[in-house]
């Protein structure tokens, strides 16, 4: 596998954090492209495992995922550097917007830019879900795909409350673990 130094890790984390409007799920394809495809520092399976851990961890998914990737690649020092690189862009952007909020939001162009960002985030989210389903299928997790699709149907088509979907998935996972194996 290739190596990456801490300065490169800082620059990459800063860049990804600066460009990832839409939160943690948007960072997954960016991290995949950089660390799985381009630099081959992680496997697809390891990135998915780290994404699952980041989703269940408290705090920002993008920061948790970036720091998890950094820890896996370079250890504790790399993780701390990546943590600061990941929180710095949002901190600067939010601070700047806070100072000029009224002036920003009064501009029609700014409002249109944010509407355009919403569309871009939706497209990236769709691609992410498609890629995750493809990877689950390749890893022979067909039951997980079925649970995901049933959950999406329950939520989007039947407008079932999220708590009931979580309970359904919890019961399903325990039943599969107990009776299918």
C-alpha positions as CSV (number, residue, x, y, z in Angstrom):
1,X,0.0,0.0,0.0
2,X,1.0,3.6,-0.5
3,X,2.0,5.9,2.3
4,X,0.8,9.4,3.1
5,X,2.4,11.9,5.4
6,X,0.6,14.0,8.0
7,X,0.8,17.3,5.9
8,X,-0.9,15.5,2.9
9,X,-3.5,14.1,5.3
10,X,-4.2,17.6,6.7
11,X,-4.5,19.1,3.2
12,X,-6.8,16.3,2.0
13,X,-9.0,16.4,5.1
14,X,-9.2,20.2,4.9
15,X,-10.1,20.0,1.2
16,X,-12.7,17.3,1.7
17,X,-14.3,19.1,4.6
18,X,-14.3,22.4,2.7
19,X,-16.1,20.8,-0.3
20,X,-18.5,18.5,1.5
21,X,-21.7,20.5,1.7
22,X,-24.5,18.1,2.8
23,X,-22.7,16.4,5.7
24,X,-21.1,13.1,6.4
25,X,-22.8,11.0,3.7
26,X,-21.3,13.3,1.1
27,X,-17.8,12.7,2.4
28,X,-18.0,8.9,1.8
29,X,-17.7,9.1,-2.0
30,X,-14.9,11.7,-1.6
31,X,-13.0,9.5,0.8
32,X,-13.6,6.5,-1.4
33,X,-12.2,8.2,-4.4
34,X,-9.1,9.5,-2.6
35,X,-8.2,6.7,-0.2
36,X,-9.6,3.5,-1.9
37,X,-9.4,4.2,-5.6
38,X,-6.6,6.8,-6.1
39,X,-4.1,6.0,-3.3
40,X,-5.2,2.4,-2.4
41,X,-4.6,3.1,1.3
42,X,-7.9,1.4,2.3
43,X,-10.1,-1.4,0.9
44,X,-13.7,-0.7,0.1
45,X,-14.8,-3.1,2.9
46,X,-12.7,-1.2,5.5
47,X,-14.1,2.1,4.4
48,X,-17.7,0.7,4.7
49,X,-16.8,-0.6,8.2
50,X,-15.4,2.8,9.2
51,X,-18.5,4.5,7.8
52,X,-20.8,2.2,9.8
53,X,-18.8,3.0,13.0
54,X,-18.9,6.8,12.2
55,X,-22.7,6.6,11.7
56,X,-23.2,5.1,15.1
57,X,-20.7,7.4,16.9
58,X,-21.8,10.7,18.5
59,X,-21.0,13.9,16.7
60,X,-20.5,14.7,13.0
61,X,-20.3,11.7,10.7
62,X,-17.8,13.4,8.4
63,X,-15.4,14.2,11.2
64,X,-15.8,10.8,12.8
65,X,-15.3,9.1,9.4
66,X,-12.3,11.2,8.4
67,X,-10.6,10.7,11.8
68,X,-11.3,6.9,11.6
69,X,-9.8,6.7,8.2
70,X,-6.8,8.7,9.4
71,X,-6.3,6.5,12.4
72,X,-6.5,3.4,10.3
73,X,-3.9,4.8,7.8
74,X,-1.5,6.7,10.1
75,X,-2.3,6.2,13.7
76,X,-3.1,8.6,16.6
77,X,-1.0,11.6,15.3
78,X,-2.6,11.4,11.9
79,X,-6.0,11.1,13.5
80,X,-5.6,14.3,15.6
81,X,-4.3,16.3,12.6
82,X,-7.2,15.1,10.5
83,X,-9.6,16.0,13.3
84,X,-8.4,19.6,13.3
85,X,-8.3,19.7,9.5
86,X,-11.9,18.4,9.4
87,X,-13.4,20.9,11.8
88,X,-11.5,24.0,10.6
89,X,-13.4,24.7,7.3
90,X,-16.9,24.5,8.9
91,X,-15.8,26.6,11.8
92,X,-14.4,29.3,9.5
93,X,-17.4,29.2,7.1
94,X,-20.0,29.3,9.9
95,X,-18.1,32.1,11.6
96,X,-18.0,34.1,8.4
97,X,-21.7,33.5,7.6
98,X,-22.7,34.4,11.1
99,X,-21.1,37.8,10.8
100,X,-22.7,38.5,7.4
101,X,-25.9,36.4,7.7
102,X,-28.4,39.1,7.0
103,X,-26.5,40.4,4.1
104,X,-26.0,36.9,2.7
105,X,-29.5,35.6,2.9
106,X,-31.0,38.8,1.5
107,X,-29.2,38.1,-1.8
108,X,-31.2,36.2,-4.4
109,X,-28.1,34.7,-5.9
110,X,-27.0,33.2,-2.6
111,X,-30.5,31.7,-2.1
112,X,-30.3,30.2,-5.6
113,X,-26.8,28.8,-4.9
114,X,-28.1,27.0,-1.8
115,X,-31.0,25.6,-3.8
116,X,-28.5,24.3,-6.4
117,X,-26.5,22.7,-3.6
118,X,-29.6,20.9,-2.4
119,X,-30.0,19.3,-5.8
120,X,-26.3,18.3,-5.9
121,X,-26.5,16.8,-2.5
122,X,-29.6,14.8,-3.5
123,X,-27.7,13.4,-6.6
124,X,-24.7,12.5,-4.5
125,X,-26.8,10.8,-1.9
126,X,-28.5,8.7,-4.6
127,X,-25.2,7.7,-6.0
128,X,-23.9,6.8,-2.5
129,X,-27.0,4.5,-1.8
130,X,-26.5,2.8,-5.2
131,X,-22.8,2.2,-4.5
132,X,-23.5,0.9,-1.0
133,X,-26.1,-1.5,-2.3
134,X,-23.8,-2.7,-5.0
135,X,-21.0,-3.3,-2.5
136,X,-23.4,-5.1,-0.1
137,X,-24.4,-7.3,-3.0
138,X,-20.8,-8.1,-3.8
139,X,-20.1,-8.9,-0.2
140,X,-23.0,-11.3,-0.2
141,X,-25.2,-9.3,2.2
142,X,-28.4,-9.8,0.3
143,X,-30.5,-9.8,3.5
144,X,-29.1,-6.4,4.4
145,X,-30.2,-5.1,1.0
146,X,-33.7,-6.5,1.5
147,X,-33.9,-4.8,4.9
148,X,-32.6,-1.5,3.4
149,X,-35.2,-1.7,0.6
150,X,-38.1,-2.6,3.0
151,X,-37.0,0.3,5.3
152,X,-37.0,2.7,2.4
153,X,-40.5,1.5,1.3
154,X,-41.8,1.8,4.9
155,X,-40.4,5.3,5.2
156,X,-41.0,6.9,1.8
157,X,-44.2,5.1,0.5
158,X,-46.0,4.2,3.7
159,X,-44.8,7.2,5.8
160,X,-44.0,5.0,8.7
161,X,-42.3,6.7,11.7
162,X,-38.5,6.3,11.9
163,X,-38.8,4.8,15.4
164,X,-40.9,1.9,14.1
165,X,-38.5,1.3,11.2
166,X,-35.6,1.1,13.6
167,X,-37.6,-1.3,15.8
168,X,-38.4,-3.4,12.7
169,X,-34.7,-3.5,11.7
170,X,-33.6,-4.4,15.2
171,X,-36.0,-7.3,15.5
172,X,-35.1,-8.4,11.9
173,X,-31.4,-8.4,12.6
174,X,-31.8,-10.3,15.9
175,X,-34.2,-12.8,14.2
176,X,-31.7,-13.4,11.3
177,X,-28.8,-13.8,13.7
178,X,-30.8,-16.2,15.9
179,X,-32.7,-18.4,13.3
180,X,-31.0,-18.1,9.9
181,X,-27.4,-19.2,10.9
